Amino acid sequence: MTLSVSLRITGSVLVVLSYFIILHVSPTLGVIGNIIGDSITVPFFIQTKAWDVIAMVAVMNIISLSKLLA
């Protein structure tokens, strides 16, 4: 298993856990976890040339950052 695949799996798990944290614990902590989870999946999607996913992750991170700044 390559590093990028490990990061993708870890990022996916972190995103799911972050949604739980957003709903039941703390929106701020959940959003931070979500941004980290989304960001560490990017190397895999660059490697596989999944540009649409990278664009979606960028938009989702911008939305998450707006929540942190509000």
C-alpha positions in Angstrom: 0.0 0.0 0.0 1.5 3.3 -1.0 1.6 6.4 1.1 -1.1 8.2 -1.0 -3.5 5.3 -0.6 -2.9 5.2 3.2 -3.5 9.0 3.3 -6.7 8.6 1.3 -8.1 5.9 3.7 -7.1 7.9 6.8 -8.6 11.1 5.3 -11.9 9.3 4.5 -12.1 7.9 8.0 -11.3 11.3 9.5 -14.0 13.0 7.3 -16.7 10.6 8.6 -15.6 11.0 12.2 -15.5 14.8 11.7 -19.2 14.8 10.6 -20.1 13.0 13.8 -18.0 15.5 15.8 -19.8 18.4 14.0 -23.2 17.1 14.9 -22.6 15.8 18.4 -19.6 17.4 20.0 -18.2 20.7 18.6 -18.7 22.2 15.2 -15.4 24.0 15.3 -13.4 20.8 16.1 -15.4 18.9 13.5 -14.7 21.5 10.8 -11.0 21.4 11.6 -11.0 17.6 11.4 -12.9 17.8 8.1 -10.4 20.2 6.5 -7.5 18.0 7.6 -9.2 14.8 6.3 -10.1 16.4 3.0 -6.6 17.9 2.6 -4.7 14.7 3.2 -6.6 12.9 0.4 -5.5 15.4 -2.2 -2.1 13.6 -3.1 -4.0 10.4 -4.0 -6.4 12.3 -6.3 -3.5 14.2 -7.9 -1.8 10.9 -8.5 -4.9 9.4 -10.1 -5.7 12.7 -12.0 -9.1 13.0 -10.5 -9.3 16.7 -11.1 -13.0 16.9 -10.5 -12.6 15.4 -7.0 -9.8 17.9 -6.3 -12.0 20.8 -7.3 -14.8 19.5 -5.1 -12.5 19.1 -2.1 -11.2 22.7 -2.7 -14.8 24.0 -2.7 -15.7 22.0 0.4 -12.6 23.3 2.2 -13.5 26.9 1.3 -17.0 26.3 2.7 -15.4 24.8 5.9 -13.0 27.7 6.3 -15.9 30.1 6.0 -17.5 28.3 9.0 -14.3 28.7 11.0 -14.0 32.4 10.2 -17.6 33.2 11.0 
